[in-house]
Amino acid sequence: MATGRPATIYDVAALAKLSIATVSRVLQGTGPVSEKARARVGQAAAELNYVPLRAARSLAVQRHEAHGLVLPDLSGPFYGDLLMGYERWAGEHGQSVVLTVTHGNADPRRTVRDLAGRVDGIVVHGNALDVATIQELRKAGVPLVLVAHPPVTGCDSVRTESLSSAEQLTGRLLDAGRKNLVFVGDPASSYDVSERYAGFAKAHESRGEVAPEPIRVELTEIAGRGVAEDVLARTRAKRDGVGRPGGVRRPDGFVCANDELGLAVLTTLRGGGIDVPKDVVVTGWDDVMAARYVSPGLSTVRQPMAELGQLAAQRLHERVTGERTRARNDVLATELVLRDSCGTSGAEEQ
């Protein structure tokens, strides 16, 4: 069947006597296909010396072979592993990734609507988009996967477990004798942080105690340093007799919403002469690399960020190809990592 031009997917379909859709599923490894059909496609492709081209595949199935990934920000170490996991899975499956960051964007709704016309589906992380925009995309038929976001009808969601791990971590500190714990981070900033504070509160409630209001700050190093500096200033004032008698007690533990806050609180307190963990315990969340090298090592909760990215890419691909039409919610397990900063590790640092 020599024609002087490269063979196309249409030539393979004609020789195999199968539909374009069936041939496409065989070549891309998506969707249900019989072994007989798979063999016919393989034989036809071999006879034609068929080499699938990205553009030809896209035309045949009317797809861009691209995923849109919408993030609220790129600062901090959190997003690096997520992106690496997502890119790895997408690359292995012939998909490119178009990244959009909404922080500082005057009109993220318009930006994402434009993005939707250039990709096959979109993954939205956290609070990068409001629910109204997500619903608009869903109603327009755009395949969507939400990461670290409350489930939305008709959309896949992928997140890591937060509430139970936060409850376990807080309970461990309370049972070790800490009586004045505070939660550092704003629960309104994201679904994950709200779940972590809920776990913090639940640990108190299950022991007949009332959880204090969180210290509502951004999840940044600067904010963490500010929290610790305020504690140091009040400690100095009390030592110098400046503070009011019967004033607010100094916290004996900081349960931080992420490692960026935790590391800043820990190092600033130690720099100001407070013994961690003897006087004050500090914990974080994420288990970034620096958490294991700071002294004392930062107790934290490990999130499988690369796996989260990989799963988000896989779930979007399933919806784009039609392999799955019903939405599903995936929750990945997290792991307590106990180091010396919490004073209760009972083992060598991890």
N, C-alpha and C positions, 0 to 999 in steps of 0.2 A: 504493500500500500504506500509506495514511495510517491510523494507529491512535491518534493523539493522544498518543503517548509517543515518546521518543527511540528510534531504531533500535538494536538490539543486534547483537552478533556472530552470534547465532542467526538473526536476520532476514536478515543478509547471506548466511549459509550456506544458508538455505532458498531465497532468491531465486537464488543462484548455483548451487544444486543440487550443493553440495560439502560435505564433512565440516567440522566445527568445527576439527579439527586443521589441515586444509589452509588454511582461511581465516585461522587464527591465524598460520601460517607466512608467508603472503603479507603480512599486515598488519604483522608484526614484522620481516620481511625475514630470516627464519632458515630454514635447511633447504632441501632441493631441492623446487622447485615448477615445473611446466611453464608455459610462456608462455601457453598457452590458459587454464589455471586462473587465472593471475595476471590476465589480461584480464577473465575472468568476475567475479572478486572486485572488481576496480576498477569495472566497470560497475554491479554490484549496490550497492556502497558509494555510488557517485555518485547512483544513483536514489533511494536511501534517505536521502541526506544523512547518512550514518553518520559519527559522530565517535567514535573509539576512546577509551574511558575507562580509566584505569589499573586501577580496581577491576574493571571488566568483563573486561579482558584477563586479570587475575590469576585471576578465577573460572573463565574459560573454559579456561585451561591449568593451573589449580591451582598457581599460583605467586604468590610474594609480590612479584615484581619488585624484589627487594632482594638485595644482596651483603653478606656479613659479612666484615669485614677485621680480623684479629687481629694486633696488633703487640706486641712486648715492651715498648716504651717510646715516648715521643714527644719525648724530650729531644734536643738537638743539631739541626743543620741537615739531617741525612741524610734524615729522614722527610718533610720538607716537600715536596720535589720528587716523591717517591714518591706521596704522597697527592694532590698536584695532578694528576699524570698519571692516577692511578686514577679520581679524581672526574670528571675531564674526559671520559674514555672512557665511564664509567658513565652520566653525565648525558646525553651525546649519544645513548645507546642506551636511555634511559628507565628506568634502574636507579638506585635509591637505594642508599646505602652506610651500613651500621651498623658503627661502629667500636668495638672492644674492646681495651683495653690490659691486659696480664697482669701487668706489674710491680707488685708490692705487693698483688696479688690473692691472698687467702688460699686460694681454691679456684677456680683458673682452669678446671679441668675442668668443674665444675658450670656456671660462667658460659658456657662455650662450648657446652655441651649445651643450655642454654636458648636461646642465640643460634641454634643450628641449627634450632630450631622456628620462628624468625621470619624466616629468610632462605632463599634458594634454593640457596646454596652458600657456601663459606667459603674465603678466602685467608688463609694463615698465613705470617707473616714470621719467618724465622730461628728462634731458640729460644723463641718465644713459647709454644709448647706442646711437651710431651714426645712422643716417638714413640708411646708407648702410647695417648695420647689421640687422636693423629692416626689410628692404626690403628682405634681404636674408632669414630671418625666415618666412616672409609672403609667399615668393615663394616656400618655403619648405612645406607649408601647416600647419604651426604652428598657432593655434588660438592666436590672439594678441589683447590686449587692451592697449592703450596708455593713461597715466594719466599726466595732465599738460604738454601736448605736442601738437604741431600743428597737425591737422588731416593728416593722411597718407592713400592713397587709399587702400581699402581692410581691413583696421584695424578699430576697434572700438576706439573711444576716449572719455575720461571723464575728464572734467576740471571744474574749477570754473570761474565765470565771473570776469574780472579784469579791462578792459579798461574803461567801463562806471563808475564803482565805483571810480576809480582813478581820472577820470575827475570831478566827483561830489565833491570829497574830496578836490582836488586842487582848483576847482572853488569857493568853500566855503571860502577857505583861501584868495584867491585873492580878492573876494568881500568884505572880512572883512578888507581890506586895506593892506595886505601883498604884498610888491612890489619886494622882492628879494628872492623868494623861490628857493631852490635847491633840486634836486632829488638825493638820496643817494642809490647806488646800481648799479650793472652792468647789463644793459639790455641784453648783450650778454650771460649772465650766464644761462638764462632759458627763455622759452616762456612766462611764467607768468610775469616775471620781465619786459620783453620787452613790454608786454601789459600794465603794470602799468605805465611805462615811456611814452608810447604812449598816455595814458589818461592824464597824467601830461602835456604833450606837447599840446594836443588838447584843454585843458582848457585855456592855454595861448593863443593859436591861435584864439580861438573863441572870445577872448577879445582884439584882435588886437595886441597881444604881442608875442615876440619870446621867446620860452622856452630855458633856458640855458642848456648847455651840462650837462649830469649827472656826479656826482662824482662816478667814476667807482671803486668800492671796492667790496670785497667778502661780503656775507651776514652773517657776524659773529660779535660777541660782540667786538672782538679785533679791527676789522676794524671800527666799529662805534665809539669806544673810540678814535681811531686815528683821525678820522674826527673831533670830538669835540675838541680834544687837539690841533689840528691845528688852529681851530677857536679861542680857548682861547689864544694861543701864539700870534696870530696876533692882538687880542684885547689888550693884555698887551703891545705889541710893539707900537701900536698906542697911547695908554694911556701914555706911557713913552717917546713918541716923537721919537721913533726909526723908525717907519714905514714911507714909502714915502708918501708925500702929494698926494692926488688924487688916492691912491691905490685902490685895489679891496674892495668893500663894504662888510661888514659882512652880511651874509645871515640873513634874519629875519624869516626864516622858513625852516625846514628840512622835506621833504616828503620822508620817508624811505621805502625801498622795503620790509622790514619785521620788525617784532617786536624786533627781536634780535638787529638789528641796531638801531631802534628807542629807545629802553630802554637804550642802551649804550650811545647814543647821549644825551638823556635827563638827565640821572644821572650825566654824566661827565660835561655837561654844568652847571647844578645846583651846582655841587661840586666846580666849578670854579667861582662861584659868578654871573652867568647870570640867570636872572629871566625868568623862563618858566611858563606861556606863555606871560608875559608882554613884555619882550625884544625879545624873540624868541619863535616860536611855533614848536612843533615836533609831527609828526604822524608816525604810523607804519603800519603793515599789518599782519594779522593772528588772532589777539585777543587771545594770549596765556594768561595763568592764571595770570602771573606777571603783565600784562598790567593794570589790574584793581586795583592792590594793591600798585603800585608805586605812589609817590606823586610828582607832580600832576598825576592823572590817564592818561594813554596814549591813545589818540585818535587813532583809528585803523580801519581796515576793517575785519569783522568776516568771516572766511571761514568755511563751514561745512565739516571739515576734516574727521570725522568719517563716515558721509554719503557718502563722496567721495570714501572712502575705500570700504564701503558696495556696492556701485553701481558698482565699478570696478570689484569686485568679482562676482556680479550677471551677469554683461555683459559677462565676460569671461565664466562663466558656461553656459550661453545661447548659446554661439558659440561652446563650446566643445560638448554639448549634441545634437547640431543640431536643437535646438528649434528655432533658428534664424540664417539665413545664410547671410543676408545683413548687411553690416556695418552701424553703427549709431554713431552720435556724440551727447553727452550729455553735457550741460553746466548748472552747478548749480549756483543759485543766491548767491551773497554775501551781506553783510549788513554793512553799516557805523555805527560805534560805536563811538559816540562823547563824549569825556571826557575833563577834564580841560586843557590838554596839548596843545589843539589847540585854546583855548581862544574863541571858538564860540559854545560851546556845548549848551548853553541856557537851560540846564536842569540838573537834578542830574545825577551823574555818573552812567553808566550802569554796 
